[in-house]
Amino acid sequence: MHSLNELLSEQLRDLFDAEIQFSAMLPDMIDRATSSDLRQSLSDISENTLSNISELQEACQLMAIQPTGVTCEAMRGLIREATQTTGGQGETATIDACLIANAQRIAHYEIAGFGTAKAFARCLGKGDVASLLGKLASRAGEHDKMLSYIATGGWFSSGINQEAVQASSSH
Ligand SMILES: [Fe+2]
């Protein structure tokens, strides 16, 4: 790693791979979700993740680099852990709560990754790359908020976490 430019290139490739991995995992998460709100949110996230992939491709084009060649080991770990935690049997609300927890860890990883890369791009005077990355960071932020809302409920509903408490106390 010789320059901030190379560091940004490396991070864009890492994020590109991370989004491909996440996108491949989402159909399975949607299948396991029971709550219709959660299924809808995960479907929205899935659609947005496809947009992220093409926008990262665009960012790589602007940097004149190929997006491929890096494996995101962190996303691999997040996915491995997520697959283990939702693999077994359980109350549907508890499984939904677990799916949300896993998706939020990934959203936070994305917020950090896109946000840092955006800051690097801005420092390098690559405004077009920075604005693309800013869009991806705020999209991940929206996913995080949407998932929190489903987990903890709003003014009129109690949320999946509370449902999971009720389901487990009925045993
Ligand atoms: Fe990574």
Backbone and ligand atoms as CSV (ligand in chain L), in Angstrom:
chain,resi,resn,atom,element,x,y,z
A,1,MET,N,N,0.847,-1.195,0.000
A,1,MET,CA,C,0.000,0.000,0.000
A,1,MET,C,C,0.882,1.244,0.000
A,2,HIS,N,N,0.934,1.951,-1.148
A,2,HIS,CA,C,1.881,3.056,-1.243
A,2,HIS,C,C,1.229,4.426,-1.141
A,3,SER,N,N,-0.069,4.479,-1.395
A,3,SER,CA,C,-0.690,5.805,-1.400
A,3,SER,C,C,-2.153,5.701,-0.979
A,4,LEU,N,N,-2.709,6.858,-0.649
A,4,LEU,CA,C,-4.134,6.890,-0.279
A,4,LEU,C,C,-4.986,6.462,-1.467
A,5,ASN,N,N,-4.499,6.782,-2.651
A,5,ASN,CA,C,-5.189,6.371,-3.869
A,5,ASN,C,C,-5.291,4.830,-3.958
A,6,GLU,N,N,-4.190,4.174,-3.642
A,6,GLU,CA,C,-4.190,2.697,-3.658
A,6,GLU,C,C,-5.053,2.136,-2.544
A,7,LEU,N,N,-5.005,2.811,-1.399
A,7,LEU,CA,C,-5.835,2.360,-0.270
A,7,LEU,C,C,-7.315,2.448,-0.639
A,8,LEU,N,N,-7.705,3.550,-1.267
A,8,LEU,CA,C,-9.098,3.698,-1.692
A,8,LEU,C,C,-9.463,2.621,-2.725
A,9,SER,N,N,-8.576,2.358,-3.666
A,9,SER,CA,C,-8.839,1.329,-4.677
A,9,SER,C,C,-9.067,-0.027,-4.018
A,10,GLU,N,N,-8.214,-0.335,-3.059
A,10,GLU,CA,C,-8.304,-1.609,-2.334
A,10,GLU,C,C,-9.651,-1.685,-1.583
A,11,GLN,N,N,-10.032,-0.577,-0.965
A,11,GLN,CA,C,-11.270,-0.567,-0.202
A,11,GLN,C,C,-12.493,-0.682,-1.102
A,12,LEU,N,N,-12.436,-0.065,-2.271
A,12,LEU,CA,C,-13.558,-0.182,-3.212
A,12,LEU,C,C,-13.724,-1.623,-3.665
A,13,ARG,N,N,-12.608,-2.304,-3.911
A,13,ARG,CA,C,-12.680,-3.708,-4.324
A,13,ARG,C,C,-13.203,-4.581,-3.191
A,14,ASP,N,N,-12.773,-4.255,-1.987
A,14,ASP,CA,C,-13.229,-4.997,-0.811
A,14,ASP,C,C,-14.741,-4.815,-0.616
A,15,LEU,N,N,-15.207,-3.569,-0.771
A,15,LEU,CA,C,-16.635,-3.276,-0.616
A,15,LEU,C,C,-17.451,-3.932,-1.729
A,16,PHE,N,N,-16.902,-3.947,-2.919
A,16,PHE,CA,C,-17.578,-4.590,-4.051
A,16,PHE,C,C,-17.788,-6.075,-3.743
A,17,ASP,N,N,-16.738,-6.718,-3.266
A,17,ASP,CA,C,-16.865,-8.145,-2.929
A,17,ASP,C,C,-17.842,-8.346,-1.757
A,18,ALA,N,N,-17.776,-7.454,-0.765
A,18,ALA,CA,C,-18.673,-7.555,0.389
A,18,ALA,C,C,-20.132,-7.499,-0.062
A,19,GLU,N,N,-20.439,-6.586,-0.976
A,19,GLU,CA,C,-21.817,-6.433,-1.445
A,19,GLU,C,C,-22.269,-7.641,-2.263
A,20,ILE,N,N,-21.356,-8.219,-3.016
A,20,ILE,CA,C,-21.708,-9.422,-3.774
A,20,ILE,C,C,-22.026,-10.565,-2.812
A,21,GLN,N,N,-21.207,-10.701,-1.775
A,21,GLN,CA,C,-21.463,-11.754,-0.784
A,21,GLN,C,C,-22.809,-11.533,-0.082
A,22,PHE,N,N,-23.063,-10.299,0.319
A,22,PHE,CA,C,-24.308,-9.995,1.037
A,22,PHE,C,C,-25.514,-10.248,0.132
A,23,SER,N,N,-25.385,-9.822,-1.104
A,23,SER,CA,C,-26.473,-10.001,-2.062
A,23,SER,C,C,-26.807,-11.486,-2.262
A,24,ALA,N,N,-25.771,-12.326,-2.242
A,24,ALA,CA,C,-25.995,-13.763,-2.428
A,24,ALA,C,C,-26.665,-14.387,-1.204
A,25,MET,N,N,-26.485,-13.753,-0.047
A,25,MET,CA,C,-27.032,-14.307,1.182
A,25,MET,C,C,-28.478,-13.874,1.444
A,26,LEU,N,N,-28.866,-12.726,0.891
A,26,LEU,CA,C,-30.172,-12.142,1.218
A,26,LEU,C,C,-31.387,-13.010,0.863
A,27,PRO,N,N,-31.405,-13.705,-0.270
A,27,PRO,CA,C,-32.592,-14.530,-0.558
A,27,PRO,C,C,-32.881,-15.544,0.546
A,28,ASP,N,N,-31.824,-16.113,1.120
A,28,ASP,CA,C,-31.987,-17.064,2.206
A,28,ASP,C,C,-32.538,-16.374,3.466
A,29,MET,N,N,-32.080,-15.161,3.735
A,29,MET,CA,C,-32.585,-14.406,4.890
A,29,MET,C,C,-34.072,-14.096,4.692
A,30,ILE,N,N,-34.452,-13.720,3.470
A,30,ILE,CA,C,-35.856,-13.404,3.181
A,30,ILE,C,C,-36.714,-14.658,3.391
A,31,ASP,N,N,-36.205,-15.794,2.940
A,31,ASP,CA,C,-36.925,-17.065,3.119
A,31,ASP,C,C,-37.174,-17.397,4.583
A,32,ARG,N,N,-36.184,-17.114,5.422
A,32,ARG,CA,C,-36.308,-17.476,6.835
A,32,ARG,C,C,-37.169,-16.507,7.638
A,33,ALA,N,N,-37.335,-15.289,7.124
A,33,ALA,CA,C,-38.090,-14.271,7.869
A,33,ALA,C,C,-39.577,-14.611,7.879
A,34,THR,N,N,-40.226,-14.393,9.014
A,34,THR,CA,C,-41.655,-14.666,9.143
A,34,THR,C,C,-42.480,-13.385,9.071
A,35,SER,N,N,-42.036,-12.357,9.773
A,35,SER,CA,C,-42.767,-11.088,9.791
A,35,SER,C,C,-42.814,-10.498,8.378
A,36,SER,N,N,-44.019,-10.050,7.978
A,36,SER,CA,C,-44.138,-9.515,6.620
A,36,SER,C,C,-43.362,-8.207,6.480
A,37,ASP,N,N,-43.319,-7.409,7.566
A,37,ASP,CA,C,-42.526,-6.170,7.529
A,37,ASP,C,C,-41.052,-6.481,7.305
A,38,LEU,N,N,-40.594,-7.517,8.005
A,38,LEU,CA,C,-39.179,-7.866,7.879
A,38,LEU,C,C,-38.868,-8.403,6.486
A,39,ARG,N,N,-39.782,-9.239,5.984
A,39,ARG,CA,C,-39.565,-9.772,4.620
A,39,ARG,C,C,-39.487,-8.631,3.613
A,40,GLN,N,N,-40.399,-7.662,3.769
A,40,GLN,CA,C,-40.416,-6.517,2.858
A,40,GLN,C,C,-39.119,-5.710,2.963
A,41,SER,N,N,-38.681,-5.472,4.209
A,41,SER,CA,C,-37.451,-4.701,4.402
A,41,SER,C,C,-36.248,-5.418,3.813
A,42,LEU,N,N,-36.176,-6.723,4.049
A,42,LEU,CA,C,-35.037,-7.477,3.512
A,42,LEU,C,C,-35.072,-7.501,1.983
A,43,SER,N,N,-36.289,-7.522,1.413
A,43,SER,CA,C,-36.396,-7.460,-0.052
A,43,SER,C,C,-35.918,-6.106,-0.570
A,44,ASP,N,N,-36.301,-5.038,0.154
A,44,ASP,CA,C,-35.818,-3.702,-0.226
A,44,ASP,C,C,-34.291,-3.640,-0.136
A,45,ILE,N,N,-33.763,-4.213,0.947
A,45,ILE,CA,C,-32.308,-4.208,1.148
A,45,ILE,C,C,-31.640,-4.980,0.005
A,46,SER,N,N,-32.264,-6.074,-0.386
A,46,SER,CA,C,-31.718,-6.898,-1.456
A,46,SER,C,C,-31.653,-6.104,-2.775
A,47,GLU,N,N,-32.740,-5.403,-3.058
A,47,GLU,CA,C,-32.766,-4.573,-4.269
A,47,GLU,C,C,-31.691,-3.476,-4.218
A,48,ASN,N,N,-31.595,-2.836,-3.039
A,48,ASN,CA,C,-30.597,-1.770,-2.883
A,48,ASN,C,C,-29.170,-2.307,-2.962
A,49,THR,N,N,-28.978,-3.534,-2.507
A,49,THR,CA,C,-27.628,-4.118,-2.550
A,49,THR,C,C,-27.195,-4.332,-4.002
A,50,LEU,N,N,-28.160,-4.670,-4.854
A,50,LEU,CA,C,-27.844,-4.785,-6.284
A,50,LEU,C,C,-27.452,-3.428,-6.861
A,51,SER,N,N,-28.164,-2.381,-6.426
A,51,SER,CA,C,-27.781,-1.025,-6.863
A,51,SER,C,C,-26.387,-0.673,-6.341
A,52,ASN,N,N,-26.112,-1.060,-5.078
A,52,ASN,CA,C,-24.777,-0.791,-4.517
A,52,ASN,C,C,-23.685,-1.407,-5.387
A,53,ILE,N,N,-23.942,-2.643,-5.828
A,53,ILE,CA,C,-22.944,-3.346,-6.639
A,53,ILE,C,C,-22.672,-2.573,-7.926
A,54,SER,N,N,-23.751,-2.120,-8.598
A,54,SER,CA,C,-23.496,-1.423,-9.861
A,54,SER,C,C,-22.899,-0.040,-9.610
A,55,GLU,N,N,-23.246,0.594,-8.482
A,55,GLU,CA,C,-22.636,1.897,-8.200
A,55,GLU,C,C,-21.167,1.771,-7.785
A,56,LEU,N,N,-20.826,0.672,-7.127
A,56,LEU,CA,C,-19.408,0.447,-6.811
A,56,LEU,C,C,-18.612,0.182,-8.094
A,57,GLN,N,N,-19.274,-0.505,-9.035
A,57,GLN,CA,C,-18.640,-0.731,-10.336
A,57,GLN,C,C,-18.351,0.617,-11.016
A,58,GLU,N,N,-19.355,1.490,-10.906
A,58,GLU,CA,C,-19.220,2.830,-11.484
A,58,GLU,C,C,-18.071,3.589,-10.811
A,59,ALA,N,N,-18.000,3.484,-9.478
A,59,ALA,CA,C,-16.925,4.166,-8.741
A,59,ALA,C,C,-15.562,3.636,-9.181
A,60,CYS,N,N,-15.478,2.328,-9.407
A,60,CYS,CA,C,-14.218,1.734,-9.858
A,60,CYS,C,C,-13.857,2.228,-11.251
A,61,GLN,N,N,-14.874,2.373,-12.098
A,61,GLN,CA,C,-14.632,2.912,-13.446
A,61,GLN,C,C,-14.056,4.327,-13.361
A,62,LEU,N,N,-14.645,5.120,-12.455
A,62,LEU,CA,C,-14.160,6.492,-12.275
A,62,LEU,C,C,-12.711,6.518,-11.780
A,63,MET,N,N,-12.345,5.476,-11.017
A,63,MET,CA,C,-10.968,5.375,-10.505
A,63,MET,C,C,-10.055,4.679,-11.522
A,64,ALA,N,N,-10.648,4.238,-12.628
A,64,ALA,CA,C,-9.914,3.489,-13.668
A,64,ALA,C,C,-9.278,2.208,-13.127
A,65,ILE,N,N,-10.059,1.486,-12.305
A,65,ILE,CA,C,-9.574,0.198,-11.783
A,65,ILE,C,C,-10.655,-0.871,-11.998
A,66,GLN,N,N,-10.231,-2.127,-11.929
A,66,GLN,CA,C,-11.175,-3.249,-11.975
A,66,GLN,C,C,-11.746,-3.441,-10.567
A,67,PRO,N,N,-13.046,-3.770,-10.460
A,67,PRO,CA,C,-13.614,-3.950,-9.110
A,67,PRO,C,C,-13.263,-5.295,-8.460
A,68,THR,N,N,-12.788,-6.222,-9.255
A,68,THR,CA,C,-12.562,-7.581,-8.743
A,68,THR,C,C,-11.143,-7.749,-8.193
A,69,GLY,N,N,-10.939,-8.893,-7.524
A,69,GLY,CA,C,-9.582,-9.250,-7.094
A,69,GLY,C,C,-9.353,-9.234,-5.596
A,70,VAL,N,N,-10.358,-8.773,-4.822
A,70,VAL,CA,C,-10.207,-8.755,-3.364
A,70,VAL,C,C,-11.372,-9.534,-2.748
A,71,THR,N,N,-11.069,-10.321,-1.722
A,71,THR,CA,C,-12.133,-10.994,-0.967
A,71,THR,C,C,-12.315,-10.270,0.358
A,72,CYS,N,N,-13.558,-9.899,0.668
A,72,CYS,CA,C,-13.815,-9.254,1.955
A,72,CYS,C,C,-13.972,-10.331,3.028
A,73,GLU,N,N,-12.904,-10.505,3.803
A,73,GLU,CA,C,-12.905,-11.542,4.835
A,73,GLU,C,C,-13.867,-11.201,5.971
A,74,ALA,N,N,-14.042,-9.915,6.235
A,74,ALA,CA,C,-14.947,-9.509,7.315
A,74,ALA,C,C,-16.383,-9.890,6.976
A,75,MET,N,N,-16.804,-9.636,5.737
A,75,MET,CA,C,-18.166,-10.004,5.343
A,75,MET,C,C,-18.320,-11.523,5.356
A,76,ARG,N,N,-17.260,-12.212,4.968
A,76,ARG,CA,C,-17.303,-13.669,5.014
A,76,ARG,C,C,-17.583,-14.145,6.444
A,77,GLY,N,N,-16.901,-13.504,7.410
A,77,GLY,CA,C,-17.089,-13.841,8.823
A,77,GLY,C,C,-18.490,-13.488,9.302
A,78,LEU,N,N,-18.960,-12.307,8.917
A,78,LEU,CA,C,-20.310,-11.878,9.329
A,78,LEU,C,C,-21.355,-12.862,8.795
A,79,ILE,N,N,-21.169,-13.303,7.564
A,79,ILE,CA,C,-22.121,-14.224,6.947
A,79,ILE,C,C,-22.036,-15.607,7.594
A,80,ARG,N,N,-20.810,-16.044,7.882
A,80,ARG,CA,C,-20.650,-17.356,8.524
A,80,ARG,C,C,-21.356,-17.353,9.886
A,81,GLU,N,N,-21.141,-16.284,10.642
A,81,GLU,CA,C,-21.767,-16.181,11.958
A,81,GLU,C,C,-23.291,-16.101,11.830
A,82,ALA,N,N,-23.765,-15.327,10.858
A,82,ALA,CA,C,-25.203,-15.177,10.653
A,82,ALA,C,C,-25.836,-16.518,10.285
A,83,THR,N,N,-25.156,-17.291,9.467
A,83,THR,CA,C,-25.690,-18.581,9.038
A,83,THR,C,C,-25.760,-19.541,10.222
A,84,GLN,N,N,-24.749,-19.486,11.089
A,84,GLN,CA,C,-24.759,-20.350,12.276
A,84,GLN,C,C,-25.888,-19.980,13.232
A,85,THR,N,N,-26.097,-18.677,13.443
A,85,THR,CA,C,-27.071,-18.269,14.454
A,85,THR,C,C,-28.517,-18.493,14.018
A,86,THR,N,N,-28.784,-18.464,12.719
A,86,THR,CA,C,-30.175,-18.650,12.288
A,86,THR,C,C,-30.408,-20.050,11.723
A,87,GLY,N,N,-29.412,-20.908,11.854
A,87,GLY,CA,C,-29.511,-22.239,11.268
A,87,GLY,C,C,-30.475,-23.175,11.975
A,88,GLY,N,N,-30.604,-23.030,13.308
A,88,GLY,CA,C,-31.389,-23.994,14.084
A,88,GLY,C,C,-32.878,-23.709,14.101
A,89,GLN,N,N,-33.574,-24.459,14.916
A,89,GLN,CA,C,-35.015,-24.249,15.100
A,89,GLN,C,C,-35.223,-23.196,16.183
A,90,GLY,N,N,-36.409,-22.644,16.249
A,90,GLY,CA,C,-36.699,-21.676,17.304
A,90,GLY,C,C,-38.027,-21.010,17.063
A,91,GLU,N,N,-38.423,-20.179,18.026
A,91,GLU,CA,C,-39.636,-19.380,17.865
A,91,GLU,C,C,-39.463,-18.468,16.657
A,92,THR,N,N,-40.538,-18.289,15.892
A,92,THR,CA,C,-40.393,-17.475,14.688
A,92,THR,C,C,-39.964,-16.036,15.019
A,93,ALA,N,N,-40.524,-15.466,16.113
A,93,ALA,CA,C,-40.150,-14.084,16.446
A,93,ALA,C,C,-38.679,-14.013,16.847
A,94,THR,N,N,-38.180,-15.069,17.494
A,94,THR,CA,C,-36.769,-15.075,17.897
A,94,THR,C,C,-35.870,-15.179,16.662
A,95,ILE,N,N,-36.284,-15.996,15.712
A,95,ILE,CA,C,-35.505,-16.097,14.469
A,95,ILE,C,C,-35.518,-14.752,13.732
A,96,ASP,N,N,-36.682,-14.105,13.697
A,96,ASP,CA,C,-36.763,-12.773,13.067
A,96,ASP,C,C,-35.832,-11.787,13.770
A,97,ALA,N,N,-35.827,-11.824,15.122
A,97,ALA,CA,C,-34.958,-10.913,15.886
A,97,ALA,C,C,-33.497,-11.182,15.539
A,98,CYS,N,N,-33.166,-12.445,15.368
A,98,CYS,CA,C,-31.795,-12.834,15.026
A,98,CYS,C,C,-31.424,-12.369,13.610
A,99,LEU,N,N,-32.370,-12.505,12.681
A,99,LEU,CA,C,-32.120,-12.031,11.304
A,99,LEU,C,C,-31.865,-10.524,11.291
A,100,ILE,N,N,-32.638,-9.803,12.101
A,100,ILE,CA,C,-32.455,-8.347,12.181
A,100,ILE,C,C,-31.073,-8.029,12.759
A,101,ALA,N,N,-30.703,-8.749,13.836
A,101,ALA,CA,C,-29.393,-8.517,14.460
A,101,ALA,C,C,-28.279,-8.720,13.438
A,102,ASN,N,N,-28.397,-9.783,12.652
A,102,ASN,CA,C,-27.364,-10.085,11.646
A,102,ASN,C,C,-27.327,-9.020,10.553
A,103,ALA,N,N,-28.515,-8.619,10.079
A,103,ALA,CA,C,-28.572,-7.614,9.007
A,103,ALA,C,C,-28.046,-6.268,9.511
A,104,GLN,N,N,-28.282,-5.962,10.794
A,104,GLN,CA,C,-27.799,-4.686,11.331
A,104,GLN,C,C,-26.283,-4.664,11.498
A,105,ARG,N,N,-25.705,-5.807,11.877
A,105,ARG,CA,C,-24.236,-5.858,11.958
A,105,ARG,C,C,-23.645,-5.575,10.587
A,106,ILE,N,N,-24.287,-6.132,9.575
A,106,ILE,CA,C,-23.800,-5.915,8.209
A,106,ILE,C,C,-24.010,-4.455,7.798
A,107,ALA,N,N,-25.163,-3.882,8.158
A,107,ALA,CA,C,-25.426,-2.473,7.827
A,107,ALA,C,C,-24.367,-1.573,8.473
A,108,HIS,N,N,-24.003,-1.879,9.702
A,108,HIS,CA,C,-23.002,-1.052,10.388
A,108,HIS,C,C,-21.624,-1.198,9.730
A,109,TYR,N,N,-21.328,-2.391,9.292
A,109,TYR,CA,C,-20.064,-2.612,8.569
A,109,TYR,C,C,-20.062,-1.781,7.276
A,110,GLU,N,N,-21.216,-1.765,6.599
A,110,GLU,CA,C,-21.329,-0.984,5.365
A,110,GLU,C,C,-21.196,0.519,5.636
A,111,ILE,N,N,-21.858,0.985,6.705
A,111,ILE,CA,C,-21.786,2.421,7.025
A,111,ILE,C,C,-20.322,2.819,7.231
A,112,ALA,N,N,-19.590,2.003,8.004
A,112,ALA,CA,C,-18.172,2.292,8.266
A,112,ALA,C,C,-17.362,2.242,6.975
A,113,GLY,N,N,-17.591,1.206,6.184
A,113,GLY,CA,C,-16.800,1.019,4.960
A,113,GLY,C,C,-17.059,2.100,3.928
A,114,PHE,N,N,-18.331,2.373,3.660
A,114,PHE,CA,C,-18.671,3.394,2.658
A,114,PHE,C,C,-18.255,4.785,3.150
A,115,GLY,N,N,-18.469,5.037,4.442
A,115,GLY,CA,C,-18.151,6.348,5.020
A,115,GLY,C,C,-16.659,6.653,4.942
A,116,THR,N,N,-15.832,5.662,5.304
A,116,THR,CA,C,-14.377,5.870,5.267
A,116,THR,C,C,-13.897,6.060,3.833
A,117,ALA,N,N,-14.410,5.213,2.931
A,117,ALA,CA,C,-13.992,5.325,1.528
A,117,ALA,C,C,-14.409,6.689,0.956
A,118,LYS,N,N,-15.581,7.155,1.364
A,118,LYS,CA,C,-16.048,8.474,0.913
A,118,LYS,C,C,-15.069,9.571,1.361
A,119,ALA,N,N,-14.644,9.471,2.630
A,119,ALA,CA,C,-13.707,10.472,3.165
A,119,ALA,C,C,-12.383,10.437,2.394
A,120,PHE,N,N,-11.895,9.242,2.072
A,120,PHE,CA,C,-10.660,9.122,1.286
A,120,PHE,C,C,-10.852,9.769,-0.097
A,121,ALA,N,N,-11.986,9.451,-0.737
A,121,ALA,CA,C,-12.242,9.974,-2.080
A,121,ALA,C,C,-12.286,11.503,-2.057
A,122,ARG,N,N,-12.915,12.037,-1.023
A,122,ARG,CA,C,-13.015,13.492,-0.923
A,122,ARG,C,C,-11.626,14.117,-0.774
A,123,CYS,N,N,-10.783,13.488,0.090
A,123,CYS,CA,C,-9.405,13.969,0.289
A,123,CYS,C,C,-8.607,13.961,-1.000
A,124,LEU,N,N,-8.905,12.979,-1.848
A,124,LEU,CA,C,-8.160,12.834,-3.100
A,124,LEU,C,C,-8.724,13.714,-4.215
A,125,GLY,N,N,-9.763,14.486,-3.865
A,125,GLY,CA,C,-10.364,15.377,-4.860
A,125,GLY,C,C,-11.244,14.668,-5.869
A,126,LYS,N,N,-11.661,13.444,-5.534
A,126,LYS,CA,C,-12.537,12.683,-6.433
A,126,LYS,C,C,-13.990,12.832,-5.972
A,127,GLY,N,N,-14.540,13.991,-6.285
A,127,GLY,CA,C,-15.881,14.330,-5.819
A,127,GLY,C,C,-16.964,13.393,-6.318
A,128,ASP,N,N,-16.824,12.934,-7.566
A,128,ASP,CA,C,-17.847,12.041,-8.131
A,128,ASP,C,C,-17.862,10.686,-7.402
A,129,VAL,N,N,-16.671,10.172,-7.069
A,129,VAL,CA,C,-16.580,8.912,-6.319
A,129,VAL,C,C,-17.126,9.126,-4.899
A,130,ALA,N,N,-16.750,10.256,-4.298
A,130,ALA,CA,C,-17.205,10.569,-2.944
A,130,ALA,C,C,-18.723,10.659,-2.872
A,131,SER,N,N,-19.334,11.254,-3.888
A,131,SER,CA,C,-20.792,11.397,-3.798
A,131,SER,C,C,-21.497,10.057,-4.012
A,132,LEU,N,N,-20.923,9.203,-4.862
A,132,LEU,CA,C,-21.489,7.850,-4.997
A,132,LEU,C,C,-21.407,7.108,-3.657
A,133,LEU,N,N,-20.251,7.188,-3.017
A,133,LEU,CA,C,-20.058,6.478,-1.751
A,133,LEU,C,C,-20.938,7.059,-0.642
A,134,GLY,N,N,-21.146,8.372,-0.709
A,134,GLY,CA,C,-22.038,9.008,0.257
A,134,GLY,C,C,-23.453,8.479,0.123
A,135,LYS,N,N,-23.861,8.262,-1.111
A,135,LYS,CA,C,-25.195,7.719,-1.363
A,135,LYS,C,C,-25.310,6.303,-0.767
A,136,LEU,N,N,-24.275,5.495,-0.949
A,136,LEU,CA,C,-24.299,4.129,-0.424
A,136,LEU,C,C,-24.289,4.124,1.109
A,137,ALA,N,N,-23.515,5.058,1.695
A,137,ALA,CA,C,-23.471,5.132,3.160
A,137,ALA,C,C,-24.835,5.522,3.719
A,138,SER,N,N,-25.500,6.477,3.068
A,138,SER,CA,C,-26.794,6.877,3.625
A,138,SER,C,C,-27.856,5.800,3.389
A,139,ARG,N,N,-27.722,5.050,2.318
A,139,ARG,CA,C,-28.624,3.927,2.070
A,139,ARG,C,C,-28.468,2.877,3.198
A,140,ALA,N,N,-27.225,2.587,3.564
A,140,ALA,CA,C,-26.982,1.626,4.650
A,140,ALA,C,C,-27.547,2.167,5.968
A,141,GLY,N,N,-27.442,3.487,6.148
A,141,GLY,CA,C,-28.015,4.116,7.340
A,141,GLY,C,C,-29.532,3.962,7.385
A,142,GLU,N,N,-30.155,4.094,6.224
A,142,GLU,CA,C,-31.612,3.912,6.137
A,142,GLU,C,C,-31.988,2.464,6.478
A,143,HIS,N,N,-31.205,1.516,5.991
A,143,HIS,CA,C,-31.478,0.106,6.293
A,143,HIS,C,C,-31.405,-0.130,7.802
A,144,ASP,N,N,-30.388,0.459,8.401
A,144,ASP,CA,C,-30.194,0.293,9.846
A,144,ASP,C,C,-31.405,0.829,10.609
A,145,LYS,N,N,-31.866,2.017,10.211
A,145,LYS,CA,C,-33.012,2.642,10.899
A,145,LYS,C,C,-34.276,1.805,10.714
A,146,MET,N,N,-34.474,1.335,9.483
A,146,MET,CA,C,-35.658,0.536,9.156
A,146,MET,C,C,-35.662,-0.753,10.003
A,147,LEU,N,N,-34.509,-1.372,10.141
A,147,LEU,CA,C,-34.417,-2.616,10.913
A,147,LEU,C,C,-34.644,-2.356,12.405
A,148,SER,N,N,-34.101,-1.238,12.904
A,148,SER,CA,C,-34.325,-0.883,14.316
A,148,SER,C,C,-35.813,-0.687,14.575
A,149,TYR,N,N,-36.471,-0.057,13.628
A,149,TYR,CA,C,-37.899,0.213,13.774
A,149,TYR,C,C,-38.687,-1.093,13.866
A,150,ILE,N,N,-38.336,-2.046,13.010
A,150,ILE,CA,C,-39.045,-3.335,13.031
A,150,ILE,C,C,-38.736,-4.097,14.324
A,151,ALA,N,N,-37.504,-3.992,14.785
A,151,ALA,CA,C,-37.109,-4.722,16.004
A,151,ALA,C,C,-37.741,-4.135,17.256
A,152,THR,N,N,-37.718,-2.811,17.362
A,152,THR,CA,C,-38.134,-2.216,18.631
A,152,THR,C,C,-39.515,-1.597,18.566
A,153,GLY,N,N,-40.095,-1.511,17.372
A,153,GLY,CA,C,-41.451,-0.993,17.232
A,153,GLY,C,C,-41.483,0.522,17.206
A,154,GLY,N,N,-42.634,1.023,16.829
A,154,GLY,CA,C,-42.794,2.471,16.777
A,154,GLY,C,C,-43.788,2.896,17.837
A,155,TRP,N,N,-44.474,3.966,17.559
A,155,TRP,CA,C,-45.457,4.469,18.513
A,155,TRP,C,C,-46.631,3.513,18.656
A,156,PHE,N,N,-46.944,2.810,17.586
A,156,PHE,CA,C,-48.182,2.028,17.597
A,156,PHE,C,C,-47.965,0.519,17.646
A,157,SER,N,N,-46.727,0.071,17.637
A,157,SER,CA,C,-46.517,-1.374,17.687
A,157,SER,C,C,-45.327,-1.667,18.585
A,158,SER,N,N,-45.284,-2.905,19.091
A,158,SER,CA,C,-44.252,-3.206,20.080
A,158,SER,C,C,-42.976,-3.769,19.462
A,159,GLY,N,N,-43.039,-4.233,18.227
A,159,GLY,CA,C,-41.807,-4.706,17.587
A,159,GLY,C,C,-41.515,-6.175,17.812
A,160,ILE,N,N,-40.611,-6.672,16.997
A,160,ILE,CA,C,-40.291,-8.099,17.007
A,160,ILE,C,C,-39.578,-8.521,18.299
A,161,ASN,N,N,-38.728,-7.668,18.860
A,161,ASN,CA,C,-38.028,-8.061,20.092
A,161,ASN,C,C,-39.030,-8.386,21.191
A,162,GLN,N,N,-40.068,-7.539,21.308
A,162,GLN,CA,C,-41.080,-7.761,22.332
A,162,GLN,C,C,-41.870,-9.038,22.045
A,163,GLU,N,N,-42.141,-9.283,20.777
A,163,GLU,CA,C,-42.833,-10.533,20.394
A,163,GLU,C,C,-41.994,-11.735,20.792
A,164,ALA,N,N,-40.691,-11.604,20.622
A,164,ALA,CA,C,-39.794,-12.727,20.971
A,164,ALA,C,C,-39.808,-12.973,22.474
A,165,VAL,N,N,-39.906,-11.896,23.264
A,165,VAL,CA,C,-39.983,-12.047,24.720
A,165,VAL,C,C,-41.269,-12.786,25.089
A,166,GLN,N,N,-42.372,-12.356,24.470
A,166,GLN,CA,C,-43.662,-12.997,24.766
A,166,GLN,C,C,-43.673,-14.461,24.346
A,167,ALA,N,N,-43.086,-14.752,23.202
A,167,ALA,CA,C,-43.046,-16.140,22.724
A,167,ALA,C,C,-42.251,-17.020,23.676
A,168,SER,N,N,-41.122,-16.489,24.208
A,168,SER,CA,C,-40.315,-17.344,25.064
A,168,SER,C,C,-40.901,-17.448,26.468
A,169,SER,N,N,-41.666,-16.432,26.922
A,169,SER,CA,C,-42.225,-16.519,28.267
A,169,SER,C,C,-43.467,-17.416,28.298
A,170,SER,N,N,-43.992,-17.799,27.137
A,170,SER,CA,C,-45.169,-18.676,27.118
A,170,SER,C,C,-44.747,-20.151,27.255
A,171,HIS,N,N,-43.460,-20.416,27.450
A,171,HIS,CA,C,-42.997,-21.810,27.613
A,171,HIS,C,C,-42.810,-22.150,29.074
L,1,LIG,FE,FE,-13.877,-5.974,4.112
